[in-house]
Amino acid sequence: MTHNENSRVKIPALVHFTRLGYQYISLKDYSGNIDGDTNIFIDILCAAINRINGVALTIEDTKKIVDDIKVILSNDDLGKVFYDVLIKGYNGLKLIDFEDFSGKVNAYNVVTEMTCKNGADEFRPDITPLINGIPLA
């Protein structure tokens, strides 16, 4: 057996995430909407917001929320306002249900090798966990 980063780090971590209830998303086979600036999976976020809040937002409505999140992320506050939005919600809408850990309301996903860009900088973490389509780690 080959001993490399995939066999010693990535695959065992993916197995652990899937045992915790995360669903693996293959980026090469994914056909949904991903915002290029934030790496938020728009369609997953839209479905989660609708489930959590009992509303019927469209993809376009969700894109507007993501555009506002981009403004929030550009603050020079080390993510405090973004954290507040995650905890308290956005204009009365919860983005994450912190009472649900079963996966019935929140969507738990994990992707590998997702390119992250910040200006001229670019990197690809081995694994990125997503909650409701939002990359949080």
Secondary structure as GFF3:
##gff-version 3
##sequence-region A 1 137
A	DSSP	alpha_helix	5	5	.	.	.	ID=ss1
A	DSSP	pi_helix	6	10	.	.	.	ID=ss2
A	DSSP	alpha_helix	11	19	.	.	.	ID=ss3
A	DSSP	beta_strand	23	24	.	.	.	ID=ss4
A	DSSP	alpha_helix	42	53	.	.	.	ID=ss5
A	DSSP	alpha_helix	59	73	.	.	.	ID=ss6
A	DSSP	alpha_helix	80	88	.	.	.	ID=ss7
A	DSSP	beta_strand	108	112	.	.	.	ID=ss8
A	DSSP	beta_strand	116	118	.	.	.	ID=ss9
A	DSSP	beta_strand	121	123	.	.	.	ID=ss10
A	DSSP	beta_strand	127	131	.	.	.	ID=ss11
A	DSSP	beta_strand	134	135	.	.	.	ID=ss12
###
